[in-house]
């Protein structure tokens, strides 16, 4: 049975563009996979613990030597990797915060780098490959070629590298200029924002069709 892992990370609640777009993607996936199941994780509302001195070294210490804090951290890592192992498809909403990924997404990625669970310690081979990993990114401003802040989006450039050891390979759909309607200084960019959003919606709607799902 097909299974999807749906992850949101925005802290903007009902005002979030990335949340609306991931919901649209999941709706399309469900339509293409009747009977498919979905696991949902909300990093914006229920953030994962960041690595700290007490538990973070669990990945470098044999399990039999774990302190209670390290054992708890390792158990959470195993749970998160288990969610990926169960999924054929992953949909991640990725808003751009201060030119990078939300810290909650960084914490999620940190937990996924685990020798023996997501990587083969002998060969360095990733163990989570072969899944469709769709990242739906939202950016308040414009960071494309020729813009004043070209290259300032460090989230989309970092994530493929950050996750690479696991074998996961993200593909991106991006909506930008999402703040144009609420920032007076960006009012002249509202038409371009609408075009970007429409293009992202079309790309999402083309992700899965019943015919594709049965192929």
MDAnalysis code that builds the backbone (N, CA, C; Angstrom):
import MDAnalysis as mda
import numpy as np

u = mda.Universe.empty(645, n_residues=215, atom_resindex=np.repeat(np.arange(215), 3), trajectory=True)
u.add_TopologyAttr("name", ["N", "CA", "C"] * 215)
u.add_TopologyAttr("resid", np.arange(1, 216))
u.add_TopologyAttr("resname", ["UNK", "UNK", "UNK", "UNK", "UNK", "UNK", "UNK", "UNK", "UNK", "UNK", "UNK", "UNK", "UNK", "UNK", "UNK", "UNK", "UNK", "UNK", "UNK", "UNK", "UNK", "UNK", "UNK", "UNK", "UNK", "UNK", "UNK", "UNK", "UNK", "UNK", "UNK", "UNK", "UNK", "UNK", "UNK", "UNK", "UNK", "UNK", "UNK", "UNK", "UNK", "UNK", "UNK", "UNK", "UNK", "UNK", "UNK", "UNK", "UNK", "UNK", "UNK", "UNK", "UNK", "UNK", "UNK", "UNK", "UNK", "UNK", "UNK", "UNK", "UNK", "UNK", "UNK", "UNK", "UNK", "UNK", "UNK", "UNK", "UNK", "UNK", "UNK", "UNK", "UNK", "UNK", "UNK", "UNK", "UNK", "UNK", "UNK", "UNK", "UNK", "UNK", "UNK", "UNK", "UNK", "UNK", "UNK", "UNK", "UNK", "UNK", "UNK", "UNK", "UNK", "UNK", "UNK", "UNK", "UNK", "UNK", "UNK", "UNK", "UNK", "UNK", "UNK", "UNK", "UNK", "UNK", "UNK", "UNK", "UNK", "UNK", "UNK", "UNK", "UNK", "UNK", "UNK", "UNK", "UNK", "UNK", "UNK", "UNK", "UNK", "UNK", "UNK", "UNK", "UNK", "UNK", "UNK", "UNK", "UNK", "UNK", "UNK", "UNK", "UNK", "UNK", "UNK", "UNK", "UNK", "UNK", "UNK", "UNK", "UNK", "UNK", "UNK", "UNK", "UNK", "UNK", "UNK", "UNK", "UNK", "UNK", "UNK", "UNK", "UNK", "UNK", "UNK", "UNK", "UNK", "UNK", "UNK", "UNK", "UNK", "UNK", "UNK", "UNK", "UNK", "UNK", "UNK", "UNK", "UNK", "UNK", "UNK", "UNK", "UNK", "UNK", "UNK", "UNK", "UNK", "UNK", "UNK", "UNK", "UNK", "UNK", "UNK", "UNK", "UNK", "UNK", "UNK", "UNK", "UNK", "UNK", "UNK", "UNK", "UNK", "UNK", "UNK", "UNK", "UNK", "UNK", "UNK", "UNK", "UNK", "UNK", "UNK", "UNK", "UNK", "UNK", "UNK", "UNK", "UNK", "UNK", "UNK", "UNK", "UNK", "UNK", "UNK"])
u.atoms.positions = np.array([
    [0.843, -1.199, 0.000],
    [0.000, 0.000, 0.000],
    [0.876, 1.246, 0.000],
    [0.531, 2.208, -0.851],
    [1.305, 3.441, -0.934],
    [1.201, 4.225, 0.369],
    [2.314, 4.845, 0.744],
    [2.338, 5.609, 1.995],
    [3.132, 6.887, 1.790],
    [2.586, 7.996, 2.295],
    [3.212, 9.303, 2.151],
    [3.534, 9.881, 3.524],
    [4.698, 10.505, 3.632],
    [5.090, 11.254, 4.823],
    [4.968, 12.736, 4.506],
    [4.091, 13.438, 5.213],
    [3.809, 14.852, 4.992],
    [4.402, 15.640, 6.160],
    [5.279, 16.591, 5.852],
    [5.948, 17.376, 6.885],
    [5.760, 18.857, 6.597],
    [5.270, 19.589, 7.578],
    [5.200, 21.050, 7.515],
    [6.204, 21.640, 8.500],
    [6.669, 22.857, 8.191],
    [7.645, 23.496, 9.069],
    [7.347, 24.957, 9.349],
    [6.360, 25.536, 8.673],
    [6.081, 26.956, 8.839],
    [5.541, 27.261, 10.236],
    [5.885, 28.435, 10.748],
    [5.362, 28.913, 12.033],
    [4.216, 29.909, 11.833],
    [3.743, 30.058, 10.588],
    [2.751, 31.089, 10.281],
    [1.321, 30.575, 10.283],
    [1.112, 29.331, 10.644],
    [-0.235, 28.811, 10.772],
    [-1.047, 28.949, 9.502],
    [-2.291, 29.445, 9.634],
    [-3.194, 29.541, 8.495],
    [-2.734, 30.549, 7.452],
    [-1.766, 31.404, 7.808],
    [-1.243, 32.383, 6.863],
    [-0.091, 31.818, 6.025],
    [0.283, 30.596, 6.268],
    [1.443, 30.003, 5.610],
    [1.135, 29.588, 4.177],
    [1.952, 30.029, 3.252],
    [1.835, 29.596, 1.863],
    [2.314, 28.161, 1.712],
    [3.420, 27.826, 2.371],
    [3.942, 26.457, 2.219],
    [2.956, 25.427, 2.755],
    [2.246, 25.750, 3.832],
    [1.248, 24.809, 4.367],
    [0.102, 24.594, 3.376],
    [-0.343, 25.683, 2.767],
    [-1.427, 25.536, 1.793],
    [-0.978, 24.705, 0.595],
    [0.253, 24.895, 0.183],
    [0.741, 24.163, -0.983],
    [1.005, 22.689, -0.660],
    [1.523, 22.392, 0.525],
    [1.712, 20.970, 0.853],
    [0.360, 20.271, 1.002],
    [-0.628, 20.987, 1.548],
    [-1.965, 20.400, 1.658],
    [-2.516, 20.086, 0.272],
    [-2.284, 20.972, -0.679],
    [-2.723, 20.733, -2.060],
    [-2.016, 19.506, -2.632],
    [-0.725, 19.386, -2.354],
    [0.028, 18.232, -2.851],
    [-0.499, 16.930, -2.265],
    [-0.760, 16.940, -0.974],
    [-1.262, 15.724, -0.326],
    [-2.638, 15.355, -0.864],
    [-3.469, 16.356, -1.111],
    [-4.785, 16.088, -1.691],
    [-4.639, 15.418, -3.058],
    [-3.703, 15.911, -3.872],
    [-3.474, 15.303, -5.179],
    [-2.930, 13.897, -5.067],
    [-2.036, 13.697, -4.099],
    [-1.469, 12.348, -3.898],
    [-2.563, 11.374, -3.481],
    [-3.429, 11.798, -2.575],
    [-4.528, 10.917, -2.133],
    [-5.440, 10.552, -3.306],
    [-5.717, 11.526, -4.173],
    [-6.580, 11.255, -5.316],
    [-5.949, 10.238, -6.261],
    [-4.628, 10.282, -6.359],
    [-3.923, 9.362, -7.256],
    [-3.632, 8.012, -6.614],
    [-3.790, 7.931, -5.295],
    [-3.487, 6.687, -4.575],
    [-4.653, 6.326, -3.656],
    [-5.787, 5.927, -4.215],
    [-6.920, 5.530, -3.364],
    [-6.487, 4.419, -2.409],
    [-6.813, 4.606, -1.148],
    [-6.413, 3.628, -0.149],
    [-5.034, 3.868, 0.422],
    [-4.288, 4.839, -0.134],
    [-2.969, 5.156, 0.412],
    [-3.077, 5.783, 1.788],
    [-2.017, 5.707, 2.554],
    [-2.011, 6.223, 3.915],
    [-0.998, 7.355, 4.051],
    [-1.230, 8.217, 5.045],
    [-0.390, 9.405, 5.240],
    [0.019, 9.507, 6.704],
    [1.293, 9.760, 6.937],
    [1.803, 10.138, 8.257],
    [2.114, 11.627, 8.222],
    [1.691, 12.355, 9.248],
    [1.894, 13.803, 9.272],
    [2.781, 14.193, 10.446],
    [3.758, 15.058, 10.163],
    [4.615, 15.618, 11.211],
    [4.668, 17.126, 11.026],
    [4.425, 17.868, 12.102],
    [4.383, 19.326, 12.054],
    [5.550, 19.881, 12.870],
    [6.610, 20.225, 12.189],
    [7.800, 20.744, 12.865],
    [7.598, 22.166, 13.366],
    [6.666, 22.904, 12.755],
    [6.416, 24.275, 13.192],
    [5.685, 24.337, 14.511],
    [4.749, 23.410, 14.714],
    [3.972, 23.393, 15.954],
    [4.575, 22.474, 17.009],
    [5.277, 21.467, 16.569],
    [5.866, 20.491, 17.493],
    [7.323, 20.255, 17.100],
    [8.198, 21.218, 17.400],
    [9.594, 21.110, 16.959],
    [10.329, 19.971, 17.632],
    [11.267, 19.435, 16.891],
    [12.139, 18.398, 17.435],
    [13.222, 19.044, 18.302],
    [13.726, 18.312, 19.281],
    [14.835, 18.861, 20.074],
    [16.105, 18.971, 19.238],
    [16.757, 20.096, 19.353],
    [18.053, 20.256, 18.709],
    [19.098, 19.447, 19.479],
    [20.157, 19.091, 18.792],
    [21.223, 18.362, 19.470],
    [21.838, 19.224, 20.565],
    [22.119, 18.596, 21.687],
    [22.799, 19.287, 22.773],
    [23.874, 18.359, 23.330],
    [24.584, 18.856, 24.326],
    [25.692, 18.082, 24.891],
    [25.207, 16.782, 25.524],
    [24.007, 16.798, 26.081],
    [23.534, 15.619, 26.806],
    [23.222, 14.452, 25.881],
    [22.571, 14.743, 24.744],
    [22.126, 13.636, 23.905],
    [22.717, 13.578, 22.522],
    [23.310, 14.662, 22.080],
    [23.755, 14.747, 20.693],
    [24.828, 13.756, 20.288],
    [25.623, 13.306, 21.243],
    [26.719, 12.392, 20.914],
    [26.251, 10.945, 20.762],
    [24.952, 10.717, 20.822],
    [24.432, 9.345, 20.708],
    [24.870, 8.690, 19.410],
    [25.091, 9.478, 18.356],
    [25.490, 8.922, 17.064],
    [26.948, 8.525, 17.018],
    [27.720, 8.887, 18.040],
    [29.156, 8.602, 18.064],
    [29.539, 7.621, 19.164],
    [28.556, 7.161, 19.897],
    [28.796, 6.284, 21.047],
    [28.035, 4.980, 20.832],
    [28.658, 3.815, 21.068],
    [27.925, 2.553, 20.941],
    [26.684, 2.553, 21.822],
    [25.619, 1.918, 21.329],
    [24.331, 1.947, 22.021],
    [24.441, 1.456, 23.456],
    [25.290, 0.453, 23.677],
    [25.407, -0.106, 25.023],
    [26.080, 0.862, 26.000],
    [26.673, 1.932, 25.476],
    [27.310, 2.930, 26.326],
    [26.481, 4.213, 26.452],
    [25.302, 4.219, 25.898],
    [24.470, 5.425, 25.928],
    [24.072, 5.801, 27.354],
    [24.121, 7.107, 27.622],
    [23.500, 7.645, 28.819],
    [21.990, 7.659, 28.586],
    [21.181, 7.872, 29.621],
    [19.734, 7.975, 29.393],
    [19.371, 9.043, 28.364],
    [20.042, 10.194, 28.392],
    [19.738, 11.255, 27.428],
    [20.127, 10.836, 26.020],
    [21.252, 10.171, 25.883],
    [21.667, 9.692, 24.574],
    [20.722, 8.613, 24.055],
    [20.282, 7.731, 24.917],
    [19.339, 6.682, 24.506],
    [18.036, 7.296, 24.022],
    [17.560, 8.343, 24.699],
    [16.320, 9.001, 24.291],
    [16.492, 9.696, 22.940],
    [17.636, 10.346, 22.737],
    [17.896, 11.018, 21.473],
    [17.990, 10.011, 20.333],
    [18.648, 8.897, 20.578],
    [18.794, 7.851, 19.556],
    [17.439, 7.220, 19.231],
    [16.608, 7.050, 20.223],
    [15.276, 6.485, 19.992],
    [14.444, 7.410, 19.110],
    [14.562, 8.730, 19.313],
    [13.842, 9.676, 18.475],
    [14.369, 9.617, 17.047],
    [15.671, 9.541, 16.891],
    [16.251, 9.406, 15.562],
    [15.713, 8.158, 14.864],
    [15.666, 7.045, 15.579],
    [15.148, 5.808, 14.993],
    [13.688, 5.966, 14.573],
    [12.918, 6.691, 15.366],
    [11.510, 6.926, 15.025],
    [11.392, 7.751, 13.746],
    [12.164, 8.818, 13.642],
    [12.097, 9.697, 12.476],
    [12.541, 8.974, 11.209],
    [13.602, 8.190, 11.319],
    [14.056, 7.426, 10.158],
    [13.040, 6.343, 9.808],
    [12.402, 5.777, 10.824],
    [11.347, 4.804, 10.570],
    [10.207, 5.392, 9.775],
    [9.866, 6.667, 10.037],
    [8.800, 7.322, 9.277],
    [9.160, 7.408, 7.802],
    [10.437, 7.646, 7.525],
    [10.877, 7.707, 6.133],
    [10.886, 6.319, 5.509],
    [11.367, 5.333, 6.235],
    [11.411, 3.970, 5.698],
    [10.019, 3.461, 5.312],
    [9.007, 3.887, 6.034],
    [7.649, 3.443, 5.759],
    [7.041, 4.142, 4.546],
    [7.651, 5.232, 4.110],
    [7.043, 6.067, 3.067],
    [7.632, 5.776, 1.694],
    [6.751, 5.808, 0.695],
    [7.191, 5.793, -0.703],
    [7.473, 7.217, -1.172],
    [6.739, 8.165, -0.587],
    [6.811, 9.564, -1.000],
    [6.899, 10.444, 0.237],
    [7.697, 11.497, 0.137],
    [7.826, 12.482, 1.215],
    [7.503, 13.857, 0.631],
    [6.652, 14.596, 1.302],
    [6.360, 15.979, 0.928],
    [6.758, 16.867, 2.101],
    [7.701, 17.761, 1.863],
    [8.203, 18.670, 2.893],
    [7.916, 20.104, 2.500],
    [7.234, 20.841, 3.363],
    [7.060, 22.275, 3.175],
    [8.267, 23.007, 3.743],
    [8.901, 23.830, 2.914],
    [10.160, 24.463, 3.315],
    [10.088, 25.973, 3.129],
    [9.655, 26.720, 4.145],
    [9.720, 28.181, 4.058],
    [11.154, 28.654, 4.241],
    [11.441, 29.804, 3.672],
    [12.768, 30.401, 3.805],
    [12.743, 31.394, 4.954],
    [13.573, 31.153, 5.971],
    [13.655, 32.043, 7.125],
    [15.061, 32.627, 7.226],
    [15.152, 33.943, 7.122],
    [16.449, 34.615, 7.247],
    [17.488, 34.004, 6.320],
    [17.046, 33.707, 5.108],
    [17.881, 33.212, 4.016],
    [18.325, 31.755, 4.187],
    [17.733, 31.040, 5.129],
    [18.098, 29.639, 5.332],
    [16.899, 28.804, 5.719],
    [17.152, 27.542, 6.038],
    [16.061, 26.658, 6.452],
    [15.638, 26.999, 7.875],
    [14.381, 26.755, 8.226],
    [13.997, 26.872, 9.635],
    [14.868, 25.952, 10.482],
    [15.178, 26.379, 11.689],
    [16.036, 25.556, 12.550],
    [15.404, 24.202, 12.837],
    [14.076, 24.131, 12.781],
    [13.403, 22.859, 13.032],
    [13.682, 21.860, 11.913],
    [13.810, 22.351, 10.680],
    [14.169, 21.464, 9.561],
    [15.618, 21.018, 9.700],
    [16.486, 21.921, 10.131],
    [17.886, 21.542, 10.373],
    [17.964, 20.452, 11.435],
    [17.165, 20.578, 12.497],
    [17.158, 19.557, 13.540],
    [16.666, 18.223, 12.981],
    [15.644, 18.262, 12.127],
    [15.134, 17.034, 11.501],
    [16.226, 16.362, 10.682],
    [16.925, 17.140, 9.872],
    [18.006, 16.584, 9.058],
    [19.107, 16.023, 9.945],
    [19.471, 16.745, 11.001],
    [20.516, 16.253, 11.905],
    [20.154, 14.878, 12.457],
    [18.894, 14.694, 12.823],
    [18.468, 13.401, 13.361],
    [18.536, 12.295, 12.307],
    [18.431, 12.673, 11.044],
    [18.417, 11.651, 9.994],
    [19.807, 11.135, 9.639],
    [20.847, 11.808, 10.091],
    [22.211, 11.357, 9.786],
    [22.643, 10.417, 10.907],
    [22.431, 9.122, 10.679],
    [22.628, 8.141, 11.747],
    [23.277, 6.882, 11.186],
    [24.555, 6.641, 11.478],
    [25.213, 5.432, 10.991],
    [24.464, 4.172, 11.417],
    [24.254, 3.300, 10.453],
    [23.558, 2.057, 10.721],
    [22.067, 2.129, 10.494],
    [21.504, 3.334, 10.538],
    [20.073, 3.507, 10.314],
    [19.789, 4.160, 8.967],
    [20.508, 5.225, 8.655],
    [20.299, 5.914, 7.373],
    [21.515, 5.850, 6.465],
    [22.647, 5.483, 7.020],
    [23.877, 5.348, 6.235],
    [24.576, 4.057, 6.613],
    [25.245, 3.468, 5.641],
    [26.044, 2.269, 5.893],
    [27.411, 2.715, 6.388],
    [27.767, 2.447, 7.650],
    [29.041, 2.951, 8.177],
    [30.254, 2.359, 7.480],
    [30.103, 1.209, 6.855],
    [31.240, 0.570, 6.187],
    [31.518, 1.177, 4.824],
    [30.464, 1.528, 4.106],
    [30.626, 2.024, 2.737],
    [30.278, 3.496, 2.577],
    [29.561, 4.070, 3.557],
    [29.090, 5.445, 3.442],
    [27.880, 5.586, 2.546],
    [27.321, 4.477, 2.107],
    [26.162, 4.500, 1.222],
    [24.903, 4.897, 1.983],
    [24.094, 5.737, 1.392],
    [22.823, 6.099, 1.994],
    [21.830, 4.962, 1.907],
    [21.028, 4.790, 2.939],
    [20.093, 3.670, 3.017],
    [18.644, 4.076, 2.803],
    [18.394, 5.365, 2.518],
    [17.017, 5.840, 2.404],
    [16.647, 6.252, 0.984],
    [17.474, 5.926, 0.015],
    [17.212, 6.314, -1.363],
    [16.031, 5.563, -1.952],
    [15.666, 5.941, -3.180],
    [14.576, 5.280, -3.871],
    [13.207, 5.812, -3.541],
    [13.132, 6.883, -2.778],
    [11.847, 7.497, -2.431],
    [11.677, 8.811, -3.178],
    [10.443, 9.160, -3.453],
    [10.139, 10.425, -4.106],
    [10.076, 11.501, -3.027],
    [11.038, 12.405, -3.024],
    [11.148, 13.431, -1.996],
    [10.855, 14.783, -2.634],
    [9.639, 15.278, -2.415],
    [9.186, 16.530, -3.014],
    [9.250, 17.630, -1.965],
    [10.009, 18.664, -2.262],
    [10.132, 19.806, -1.354],
    [9.390, 20.989, -1.956],
    [8.413, 21.483, -1.218],
    [7.627, 22.630, -1.681],
    [8.098, 23.847, -0.902],
    [8.861, 24.686, -1.584],
    [9.522, 25.824, -0.943],
    [8.723, 27.105, -1.152],
    [8.772, 27.973, -0.156],
    [8.157, 29.297, -0.274],
    [9.172, 30.343, 0.170],
    [9.194, 31.438, -0.588],
    [10.152, 32.502, -0.311],
    [9.417, 33.834, -0.346],
    [9.590, 34.622, 0.707],
    [8.881, 35.886, 0.785],
    [9.310, 36.879, -0.265],
    [10.582, 36.840, -0.634],
    [11.115, 37.758, -1.634],
    [11.460, 37.046, -2.918],
    [12.254, 37.727, -3.758],
    [12.707, 37.153, -5.014],
    [14.207, 36.910, -4.971],
    [14.612, 35.706, -5.335],
    [16.030, 35.337, -5.254],
    [16.531, 34.733, -6.559],
    [15.783, 34.933, -7.635],
    [16.147, 34.338, -8.907],
    [17.287, 35.063, -9.592],
    [17.658, 34.522, -10.746],
    [18.766, 35.078, -11.522],
    [18.473, 36.525, -11.893],
    [19.436, 37.383, -11.631],
    [19.315, 38.789, -11.984],
    [18.698, 39.670, -10.920],
    [18.194, 39.077, -9.838],
    [17.603, 39.874, -8.764],
    [18.707, 40.368, -7.827],
    [18.434, 41.432, -7.052],
    [19.465, 41.942, -6.136],
    [19.940, 40.897, -5.124],
    [19.069, 39.943, -4.778],
    [19.454, 38.930, -3.789],
    [19.622, 37.549, -4.414],
    [20.046, 37.534, -5.643],
    [20.343, 36.256, -6.285],
    [21.395, 35.504, -5.462],
    [21.125, 34.248, -5.178],
    [22.070, 33.427, -4.414],
    [21.906, 33.514, -2.914],
    [20.969, 34.339, -2.444],
    [20.784, 34.470, -1.000],
    [19.886, 33.382, -0.410],
    [19.239, 32.605, -1.232],
    [18.424, 31.491, -0.737],
    [19.353, 30.318, -0.439],
    [19.726, 30.187, 0.828],
    [20.645, 29.123, 1.222],
    [19.909, 27.868, 1.659],
    [18.593, 27.908, 1.671],
    [17.828, 26.715, 2.050],
    [17.808, 25.707, 0.914],
    [17.450, 26.171, -0.271],
    [17.329, 25.259, -1.400],
    [18.687, 24.718, -1.829],
    [19.738, 25.491, -1.646],
    [21.074, 24.999, -2.005],
    [21.640, 24.064, -0.942],
    [21.243, 24.274, 0.322],
    [21.800, 23.449, 1.398],
    [21.150, 22.084, 1.523],
    [19.831, 22.022, 1.396],
    [19.128, 20.779, 1.720],
    [19.642, 19.564, 0.949],
    [19.875, 19.626, -0.373],
    [20.380, 18.432, -1.049],
    [21.712, 17.946, -0.491],
    [22.558, 18.897, -0.060],
    [23.835, 18.516, 0.540],
    [23.634, 17.964, 1.949],
    [22.784, 18.624, 2.727],
    [22.567, 18.198, 4.104],
    [22.004, 16.799, 4.209],
    [21.183, 16.415, 3.232],
    [20.500, 15.127, 3.288],
    [21.197, 14.067, 2.443],
    [22.261, 14.443, 1.741],
    [22.850, 13.576, 0.718],
    [23.363, 12.252, 1.273],
    [23.873, 12.239, 2.497],
    [24.438, 10.994, 3.042],
    [23.399, 9.906, 3.252],
    [22.122, 10.312, 3.289],
    [21.062, 9.331, 3.513],
    [20.605, 8.652, 2.230],
    [20.962, 9.218, 1.094],
    [20.485, 8.711, -0.186],
    [19.241, 9.405, -0.689],
    [18.616, 10.263, 0.115],
    [17.448, 11.018, -0.319],
    [17.872, 12.114, -1.300],
    [17.069, 12.299, -2.345],
    [17.362, 13.307, -3.358],
    [16.128, 14.185, -3.556],
    [16.118, 15.381, -2.985],
    [14.934, 16.238, -3.083],
    [14.778, 16.860, -4.463],
    [13.544, 17.042, -4.870],
    [13.214, 17.858, -6.033],
    [12.302, 18.979, -5.546],
    [12.452, 20.165, -6.132],
    [11.845, 21.371, -5.575],
    [10.749, 21.947, -6.465],
    [9.710, 22.426, -5.813],
    [8.714, 23.306, -6.419],
    [8.691, 24.559, -5.549],
    [8.848, 25.721, -6.157],
    [9.041, 26.945, -5.371],
    [8.047, 28.028, -5.749],
    [7.465, 28.637, -4.733],
    [6.652, 29.848, -4.900],
    [7.397, 30.982, -4.210],
    [7.623, 32.076, -4.922],
    [8.347, 33.187, -4.320],
    [7.542, 34.472, -4.362],
    [8.106, 35.491, -3.732],
    [7.444, 36.796, -3.579],
    [6.144, 36.671, -2.795],
    [6.102, 35.730, -1.867],
    [4.862, 35.453, -1.141],
    [4.464, 36.578, -0.182],
    [5.369, 37.499, 0.091],
    [5.041, 38.628, 0.983],
    [4.585, 39.864, 0.222],
    [4.462, 39.767, -1.085],
    [4.142, 40.956, -1.888],
    [2.811, 41.583, -1.487],
    [1.830, 40.758, -1.128],
    [0.508, 41.300, -0.811],
    [0.427, 41.918, 0.584],
    [1.410, 41.660, 1.430],
    [1.353, 42.190, 2.791],
    [2.457, 43.202, 3.089],
    [3.413, 43.345, 2.178],
    [4.489, 44.319, 2.355],
    [4.285, 45.466, 1.364],
    [3.921, 46.661, 1.847],
    [3.656, 47.775, 0.929],
    [4.801, 48.045, -0.041],
    [6.024, 47.857, 0.394],
    [7.171, 48.128, -0.470],
    [7.263, 47.150, -1.635],
    [6.524, 46.039, -1.545],
    [6.573, 45.017, -2.592],
    [5.311, 45.013, -3.451],
    [4.460, 46.020, -3.292],
    [3.156, 46.019, -3.960],
    [3.275, 45.867, -5.473],
    [4.295, 46.474, -6.064],
    [4.438, 46.395, -7.526],
    [4.779, 44.978, -8.000],
    [5.146, 44.111, -7.064],
    [5.518, 42.742, -7.424],
    [4.358, 41.751, -7.283],
    [3.172, 42.255, -6.940],
    [2.017, 41.363, -6.755],
    [1.727, 40.535, -8.007],
    [1.771, 41.107, -9.223],
    [1.520, 40.265, -10.400],
    [2.529, 39.125, -10.549],
    [3.803, 39.418, -10.309],
    [4.814, 38.355, -10.401],
    [4.617, 37.306, -9.317],
    [4.181, 37.753, -8.136],
    [3.909, 36.797, -7.052],
    [2.777, 35.859, -7.445],
    [1.736, 36.417, -8.038],
    [0.605, 35.597, -8.472],
    [1.036, 34.593, -9.535],
    [1.890, 35.025, -10.449],
    [2.390, 34.120, -11.489],
    [3.210, 32.983, -10.879],
    [4.041, 33.323, -9.906],
    [4.868, 32.301, -9.258],
    [4.006, 31.294, -8.516],
    [3.004, 31.784, -7.800],
    [2.120, 30.893, -7.063],
    [1.341, 29.983, -8.005],
    [0.833, 30.549, -9.103],
    [0.090, 29.745, -10.069],
    [0.980, 28.672, -10.685],
    [2.219, 29.032, -10.996],
    [3.148, 28.053, -11.563],
    [3.429, 26.929, -10.565],
    [3.582, 27.281, -9.296],
    [3.818, 26.252, -8.276],
    [2.600, 25.341, -8.147],
    [1.413, 25.923, -8.164],
    [0.189, 25.116, -8.067],
    [0.070, 24.157, -9.245],
    [0.385, 24.641, -10.441],
    [0.328, 23.778, -11.614],
    [1.335, 22.639, -11.508],
    [2.533, 22.950, -11.031],
    [3.551, 21.906, -10.876],
    [3.113, 20.865, -9.857],
    [2.490, 21.323, -8.788],
    [1.982, 20.395, -7.765],
    [0.880, 19.514, -8.346],
    [-0.025, 20.117, -9.108],
    [-1.143, 19.354, -9.670],
    [-0.667, 18.309, -10.681],
    [0.515, 18.532, -11.248],
    [1.060, 17.599, -12.235],
    [1.905, 16.498, -11.609],
    [2.094, 16.536, -10.300],
    [2.971, 15.561, -9.653],
    [2.465, 14.149, -9.787],
    [1.179, 13.966, -9.505],
    [0.613, 12.621, -9.481],
    [-0.732, 12.618, -10.188],
    [-0.924, 11.645, -11.012],
    [-2.222, 11.395, -11.618],
    [-2.546, 9.931, -11.401],
    [-3.807, 9.531, -11.477],
    [-4.124, 8.100, -11.331],
    [-3.336, 7.221, -12.283],
    [-3.144, 7.701, -13.539],
    [-2.403, 6.890, -14.502],
    [-0.953, 6.727, -14.066],
    [-0.361, 7.838, -13.565],
    [1.024, 7.768, -13.100],
    [1.153, 6.849, -11.903],
    [0.171, 6.905, -11.013],
    [0.241, 6.115, -9.790],
    [0.176, 4.629, -10.088],
    [-0.487, 4.245, -11.192],
    [-0.635, 2.835, -11.519],
    [0.496, 2.328, -12.393],
    [1.356, 3.212, -12.855],
    [2.430, 2.806, -13.757],
    [3.457, 1.949, -13.027],
])
